[in-house]
Amino acid sequence: MDHSSDYDADDVLVVSEPGQLKALGDDLRTKIVMLMRDRARSTQELAAELGLPRGTVAHHVKVLQRAGLIRVVRTRKVRAVTEKFFGRTARLFVYKVDDPADARALGAAALRQAADELAGAPEGATFGLIGARLAPEDVKRFERRLHRLVDDFRAREEAGGTPVRLATALWKGQDPRA
């Protein structure tokens, strides 16, 4: 078992199937998957944490389960009902996207999630949005550096460490001087 979680999961899942990509392109489903990163949750717990009706959350949980992104990791008997606890099928989802529209949708969903978290972050959050004109070879160089940064960030995870989030994105944008 991963020492930073209360359930077993693969380390990495390559997310490339259209159903998986569509499932993770939804903001609510992205939040649900993020909540399950370190601890399994029941539909009732998710509904309470998200402030949404249980039926709404149950629908999205089913979509994620059908896409193979989450699974039942344990059950508990509560009176006459069996309560299911769901966890991710992998700690890390690595996206393999051929369609640029899917890539943009997933990136936008991830950045909206980061923006929501940043809005509620305590003092001391570091962020910035910078635009520049770069030569094609510099774009490739920065892409490689971002990938190395993300790999290094993930490799440093410790069970007792401080929870910290990192959001990265590099895209062709509008003229920064416009």
C-alpha positions in Angstrom: 0.0 0.0 0.0 1.2 3.5 -0.7 2.2 5.0 2.6 0.3 8.3 1.9 -3.1 6.7 1.2 -5.6 4.5 2.9 -6.1 2.1 -0.1 -4.0 0.3 -2.7 -3.8 1.8 -6.2 -1.4 1.6 -9.2 1.2 4.3 -9.4 0.3 5.5 -12.8 -2.6 5.2 -15.3 -2.3 6.5 -18.8 -5.6 8.1 -19.6 -6.2 8.0 -23.3 -9.6 6.4 -24.0 -12.3 8.9 -25.2 -14.6 7.9 -22.3 -11.9 8.5 -19.7 -10.9 11.9 -21.3 -14.5 13.0 -21.4 -15.1 11.9 -17.8 -12.1 14.0 -16.6 -13.0 17.0 -18.7 -15.9 17.7 -16.3 -15.1 20.1 -13.4 -17.1 18.2 -10.8 -15.6 14.8 -11.7 -12.1 16.4 -11.6 -12.9 17.5 -8.0 -14.2 14.1 -7.0 -11.0 12.4 -8.4 -8.8 14.9 -6.5 -10.7 14.3 -3.2 -9.9 10.6 -3.6 -6.2 11.0 -4.0 -5.2 10.3 -0.4 -8.3 8.8 1.1 -11.2 6.6 -0.1 -14.6 8.3 0.2 -18.2 7.2 0.1 -20.8 8.9 -2.1 -22.3 10.4 1.1 -18.9 11.8 2.2 -18.3 13.3 -1.2 -21.7 14.9 -1.3 -21.1 16.5 2.1 -17.6 17.8 1.2 -18.8 19.2 -2.1 -22.1 20.6 -0.8 -24.1 18.8 -3.4 -27.1 16.3 -3.4 -26.1 12.7 -3.0 -27.8 11.7 -6.3 -25.8 14.3 -8.3 -22.6 13.0 -6.8 -23.6 9.3 -7.3 -24.2 10.0 -11.0 -20.7 11.4 -11.4 -19.1 8.6 -9.4 -20.8 6.1 -11.7 -19.4 7.9 -14.8 -15.9 7.8 -13.3 -16.3 4.1 -12.3 -17.5 3.1 -15.8 -14.5 5.0 -17.3 -12.1 2.9 -15.1 -10.8 5.9 -13.2 -12.2 4.9 -9.7 -13.3 1.7 -8.1 -14.8 0.4 -4.9 -11.9 -0.1 -2.5 -13.9 -1.3 0.5 -17.4 -1.6 1.9 -19.0 -1.1 5.3 -22.3 -2.4 6.6 -24.4 0.5 8.0 -27.6 -1.0 9.3 -29.2 -2.9 6.4 -27.2 -1.0 3.7 -23.7 -1.6 2.4 -21.8 1.6 2.1 -19.2 1.7 -0.7 -15.9 3.6 -0.5 -14.3 4.6 -3.8 -10.7 5.3 -4.6 -8.7 6.1 -7.7 -7.4 3.3 -9.8 -4.0 5.1 -9.9 -2.3 7.8 -7.8 -1.3 9.7 -11.0 -3.2 10.0 -14.2 -1.0 10.8 -17.2 -3.0 12.1 -20.1 -2.2 10.9 -23.7 -4.4 13.0 -25.9 -4.4 13.0 -29.7 -7.2 15.5 -30.2 -6.1 19.1 -29.5 -9.7 20.0 -28.4 -9.6 17.2 -25.8 -6.2 18.5 -24.6 -7.5 22.0 -24.2 -10.6 20.8 -22.4 -8.6 18.7 -19.9 -6.0 21.5 -19.4 -8.8 24.1 -18.8 -10.5 21.7 -16.3 -7.2 21.2 -14.4 -6.5 24.9 -14.3 -10.1 25.7 -13.1 -9.5 23.2 -10.3 -6.2 24.9 -9.5 -7.9 28.3 -9.5 -10.6 27.1 -7.1 -8.0 25.8 -4.7 -5.8 28.9 -5.0 -8.8 31.1 -4.2 -9.1 29.3 -0.9 -5.4 29.0 -0.2 -3.9 30.5 2.9 -1.5 33.4 2.7 1.8 32.7 1.0 0.6 31.2 -2.3 3.0 31.9 -5.2 1.6 32.3 -8.6 1.9 34.2 -11.9 0.7 34.4 -15.4 3.4 35.5 -17.9 3.3 36.0 -21.6 6.3 36.2 -23.9 7.2 35.7 -27.6 9.6 32.7 -27.9 11.4 31.0 -30.7 10.2 27.4 -31.4 13.3 25.9 -30.0 12.8 27.8 -26.7 9.2 26.6 -26.5 10.5 23.0 -26.7 13.2 23.8 -24.1 10.6 25.2 -21.6 8.3 22.3 -22.2 11.1 19.9 -21.3 12.0 22.0 -18.2 8.4 21.9 -17.0 8.2 18.1 -17.4 11.4 17.8 -15.4 10.0 20.1 -12.7 6.8 18.1 -12.4 8.8 14.8 -12.2 11.0 16.3 -9.5 8.0 17.6 -7.6 6.3 14.2 -7.6 9.5 12.4 -6.6 9.8 14.5 -3.4 6.4 13.4 -2.0 6.6 12.3 1.7 3.8 10.8 3.7 4.2 13.3 6.6 5.1 16.3 4.5 3.1 19.5 4.0 0.4 19.3 1.4 1.4 21.5 -1.5 0.0 21.9 -5.0 1.7 22.7 -8.3 -0.1 23.7 -11.5 1.8 24.0 -14.7 0.6 25.0 -18.2 2.4 26.2 -21.3 0.3 27.2 -24.4 0.3 29.4 -27.4 -1.6 32.4 -26.4 -2.4 35.9 -27.6 0.2 38.6 -28.0 1.2 39.5 -24.4 1.5 43.2 -25.5 -2.0 43.4 -26.8 
